[in-house]
Amino acid sequence: MLRFEILTLFPQLFESFSSCGLISRAISEGLLELHPSQLRDFCVNTHGQVDDTPFGGGSGMVLRPDAGVPAIEAAKKRLPCAKVILFTPRGVPFKQELAKELASGADDECRDYILVCSRYEGVDQRIIDHWVDFEVSLGDYVLMGAEVAAMSLIEATSRLVPGVLGNPNSIVTESFAEHLLEYPQYTKPRSFRDIDVPGVLLSGNHKDVESWRRDKSVEDTISRRPDLITRDKERSCPLAVALLHSPVVDKQGDIITSSITNIDLHDIARSACTYGVDSFYVAHPVKTMRRLVNRICTHWEQGFGAEYNPNRKQALRKISLVADLDDIILDIENKYGCLPRIIATSARKQGSNVSFAELSAILRTQEEPHLLLLGTGWGLAEEIISRAQYMLEPISGPTDYNHLSVRAALAIMLDRLLGR
């Protein structure tokens, strides 16, 4: 059984709450118990006072410890092992994982909780420090009181108790179950005002239906809540990084071919190795420049540099020398059997950009290889950008200065996309 003691100024709010729907049924079947208590029963004077003005000045009223603590202690007599929960904007965000933890018994399998519903500027800190087990926040907004928050917590946790829901499979397939939003749902009629139900749902092919639902779930999560996917899911697709030296543009916007720099090779290779990038392509159309890179890599992989700094040897092994973007695409296709999805980058916002959160979610849910392109000089030429499936949002700081080196920019990108 899941049991809640609720300390509130408005216990009548929970009378209607507990008499409706699945909550009412869970109570009648002995799966859930709610016991609202009137905070004013523990008032400090005949006027029913439980709050007072804050020391040091300020607006609002604060719940007094000589009212709040006796209320908690009285609830503890009824539920000795109960954890005390206070609703406050400073608390941990209330999410599905916490609901599961509370429903199963956060500690020692005890599923008893005392919910403190304050309606003031705050609660005396001595109550929080010595009588509250943890604080919970429903979100970044302010309510008139915590009763609504308490009802939300009760509903979210009680529905996870076996027997409360009529269909236990609902818990498995609902939103947040796999850090994904739930897929779209349709019902009769098949056509409404010339808007039809997707044909795959009418096909009778269960495998196709499940595949469609999974794709829609991932698609909606990426576009609406990419943060759900990036929380703890590892990258699922191959990812390559490419540094292009041609065609790129100069300060005036003219097409040029830039030179390869030693520091770009070393720093980008080290970043690629740190974040687990599969390949680092260096593209330059001039054979002489590619031979120079090859000599540098040989020094660190086979010569004195390999003995002097083995870590650098490991990083530079990521480098693959090619002439242009087409050679990169061909090499990736030969490795993985399909063309990569190209991600272009720029220091300037161009058209419709994919955010770092969205791209991070894409890399964690897609299987086909992806290629992150970086340009030297003043950036990639338009003919390269036009070939990309995604344009990554530019990196921006709190100032107008926007002249990061390509190696620094890539390190920031990889951390935002792949960092833990």
N, C-alpha and C positions, 0 to 999 in steps of 0.2 A: 504493500500500500504506500502511496505517496501522500504525505501529510504536510499541511501548511497552517501555521499560525500567522495571522495577518494583523499587524498593529496599525490602526488607522483611526482618523477622526470621523470617517464616514463608513462604518460597517454595513450600513444599509445598501451601499453600492454593490456589495458582494452577495446580497440576498437574491437579486434578480440574476446576477451572473451565475450563481450556483444552481439556479432552478431551470436553466434552459439547456437544450441540446445535449451534446455528448458529455459535457461537464456534469450535468444533472444525472445522466445515466451512469457515469463512472462513480459518482458518489453513492447512488442507490445500490450499485453492485459491489460496493466495498473496495473499489480500486483507488479511490481518491477521498481525502478528507480535508475540508476547509473549515477553519475556525477563526472568524474575524473578532478582534477585541477592540473595544473603544479606548483610545489613548486617554481620553478625559477621565476614565476611571482611576487614573494614576496622577491626577492633577495635584498641584502644590498648594491650592487654596480653595475656598468655597466658591470662587468665581469660575472654577473649571480651567484655570490657567495651566498650560503645559509648555508655553514658550515665553521668551523674553528678548529684550533688545541686546544686540551684540556688544561686548566690551570693546572699547576702542572706537566706537561709533560706526555708522553705516546704516544702510536701509534694511528693511525686512526684520523678521523675527527668527530666533534660533530655538530649536527644541532643547529644553533644559535637561540636564543629565538626571536631576532628581525626579523627573517624570518619565523620561525614556528608559532609564536603566531598570526601575521597578517593573515597567511593562515587559521588558525583555526577560527579566528574572521570573516573572509570573508565567510567561509562555514557556520558559525552560522547565518549570515544574511539571508542565503537562507533557513536554517533549524534551526530555533530558539530553538526548544526543543531537538535538537539532542544530544546524548551522544557521547563523544569523546573517541575513542578506540586507544590505542597505542600498536603496536606489539613489544614485547620485551621478552627475555628469562626469565626475572624476573616476568612475568605476570602469572595470573592464567591459568592452563591448559585448552585449549579449548576442551570441551567435549560435548556430545549430550545434556546434561541438560542445558548447557549455550546456545547452539544453539536454544533450545526450548524457553528459557527465552527471548532471543533477538527477535525471530520471533513473539512472542506474545506481546512484548512491555515490556521491563524490568521494567520501571516505568511509571505510569500514562498513560499507553496505547500508549505512543509515540513510534513509530517504525522508528525513524530517527537516523542515525549514521554517524559520521565523522570518517573515518579510516585514521590514520596517518601512512604512509608507509615510514619509514626512510631507508637510505642506508649508514649508517655511523657506526663509532665505538659506537655511542650512541646519545642520545638526551639530550640537556641541562636540568638538573634536575628541573630548574624553570618552564619549560614547563610542565613537568610531575606533579609537585606539585600543580600547579594553573590552568592548562587548560585541563588536561586529567582526564576523569572520572574513567577509569579503564584500566589496562594493561592485555594483553592476550598473551599467549605463545602457539605456535602450537606443541611444543615438545622440547625435550632436544637435540636440534641440532641447528646449525647456518646456516642461509640462507644469500645469497648475499644482499637481500633486502626483504622488507615485502610485496611486491606485490603478491607473490604466497600465502602468508598467508592470505592476504585480500581476494583473490579469493576463498580460501577454506572456509573462514567464510561466504562470500556471498552465495556460493553454499549451504553450510550446513543449513543456516538459511532460504534462500528463498524457498528451496524445502519443508519447513514445512508450508509455507503460503498456505491456501486453494486455489485450482485451479491451482497451479503451476505444480504439478504432474498429469499425466493423470489418474493414479489409486491411489486414496487416501488410499487404504488398504496397499499399499507398506510401508507407514510410520508406520503402526501398527505392521507389521510382520518382519521388518528389524532388523539388528543387533543393540544392545544396547537398544531396545525398552523396554525390561524387565530386563536390566542388563545381557543379554545373547547375545552371538554371533548367527548369523542367521544359520539355518540348511543348509546342502548341497543341491544344486540344480542340477537337471538333465533334459535333453531334448532329442529330437530325434537325432540319431537313438537309438533304444532300446539296441542294442549291437554294440560296436565299438572296433574292434581288440580284440575280445573275452572278452571284459570288459562289463558286463551287468549292466543295471539300476537295483537298488534294487527292488525286486519283490513287496514289499508292496506298492510302488508308482504306480504300474500297477494294483493293486487289485480292485480298484474302491471303496474300503471301506474307507470312509472319516474319520471315527473314528480312524482306524488303522494308516492311513496316518498322522493324527494330532499327535497321540501318538508317532510315529516313529520320526517325525520332532522335537517334544519336547525333546525326549530322546537324539537325535543327537545334538540338540542345547546345552543342558546341558553338554553332554559329551565333545563337542568341547571347550566350555567355561572353563570347569575344566582343560583341558589339555593345552589350549593356553592362556587364560586370566582369571585365577581364581580370580584375584583381582576385577573383575566386579561383581562377586556374593557376595564376602565378604563385600562389601561396606556398605550395610545397611540391608541385609536380615537376619532375625532371623533363628536360628537353627530349622530344621524341623523334625529331627529324635531323638528318645530317645538316650541318651548317658550315659554309666556307666563307672566308673573307678574301676580298680581292682589292689590291691597290693598283689602280690604273694610272699610267703616265701619259696615255694618249687614247682617244682624243680628250683633252681637258682644255680649260679656258684660262686666259691670263686676266689681269686686272681690267683690261679694256673689253673683255668678253670675246677676244679672238681665239680661234682654235690653235693650240700649241701642243708640243710634246715636251714634257718636263724631264728633268734628270732624276735618276735614282739616288737617294741619299742613304748613307750607311746607317744613320741613327733611326730612320724609319724602319729599315729592315729588322734591326735588333729589337726595337721597342714594340713594334707590332707583333713580331714573332713571340715575344715574351707574353704579351697580352693574350694572344691566341692560345698559347699553351696554358696559361693560368685559367682561362675560362673554358677550356675543353673544345675549342674550335677544331673542326676536323682537318681543314686545309687552309693555308695562307698563300694565295696566288699573287705573284708580282708580275704585272703585265707591262712589257715595253717592246715597241716594234723594232728597236735597233739591236742587232746581235751583239755589238760591242758592249753595250750596257748589260745585256744578259750575261755575257761572259764575265764581266766584272763582278756581278752578283754571285756567280758560280764560284769565282775565286775566293770571295769573302766567306761564303758558306763552307768551302773546302777547308779554309784555314781553321774555322771553328769546329768543324766536324771531324777532320782527319789530322790536321797539323798541330802545332804547339797549342793553339787555342783550345783544342779538345781536352788536353791535359790540364791546362791552366784554369778553365772554367767549364766543367761538364754540364752545368745547368744551361749555359748558353748553347751548347751543342744540342741539347734536347729541344730547345725552343726553335733553333734555326732549321731543324729537320722538318718543321711544318711548311717551309717555303717550297713552292713549285714555280718554276720560271716558265712563262709563256709569252707569246707575242701580243695577243689581244684578247678581247672579251670572248670572241667566238671559240678560241682555243680553250678557254676556261669552261665554257658551256659544254663543249665536246668532251672534255676530260671528265666532268661531273656526270654527263650522260653515260659515258662508258663505265664509270664506277657503280652507278646506282640504277641504271636502266631506264631513266626518265630525265626530262629536262628540269633544271632547277627553277624555282620561283625567285625572281630577281628583286632585290631591295636596294633602291638607290638612296643616296644620302646627299645632303646639301646643308650649308650653313644658313641658307635663306629658305623661308617658307615658300613652297611652290605648290599651288593647286590644293588638291585634297591629300592630306597627310595621314599616315597611320601613326597612332601614338605608340610610345614605348610599351605601355601596358598592353595594348592590343597586339602588337607584334610579339611580345613575350608570350602571350597566350597562344598565338598562332604557332610559334615554335614548339610549344608544349603539347599541341593537339594534332598537328599535321604530320604526315609521314614522308612526303616528297622532299627532296633536298632543297635548301634555300641558300642563296648567295647574296652576301652583303657587300655592296660596291662602295668604294671610297675613291675620290679623285684627288690628285695632287694639284699643284698650282692654285687656281681659284675655284676649283671644283670640276665636276663631271660636265662634259658637253651635253647639249640637249639631245643629240642623237643617241646617247647612251641612256639618259634618263627616260626617254620615250619607250625604251625596251623593257622597262621595269614594271612588275606587277604591283609593287608597293613603293611609295615615297615616304621615307621615315621622317617624322617631325624633327626639326632642327633642335640642337642643344641650345638652351638659353639660360643665361645667368641673370643676376639682379641688376646688371649694368647694361649700357648700350654697347660696350666693347664686345666684339664677336669675331675674334681672330685666333681660335685655337689651332694648334698644329694638328695635322691629320692623325698623328699617333696618339695625342692626348684625347682627341675627339673619339677615336675608336675605343680607347680604354673606358671612357664614360659610357659609350653605347653598350659595350659588352657587359659592363656592370649592371646597367639598367635592365638589360634584356635577360642576362643569365645569372646575375649575382644572387646569392642567397640572403 
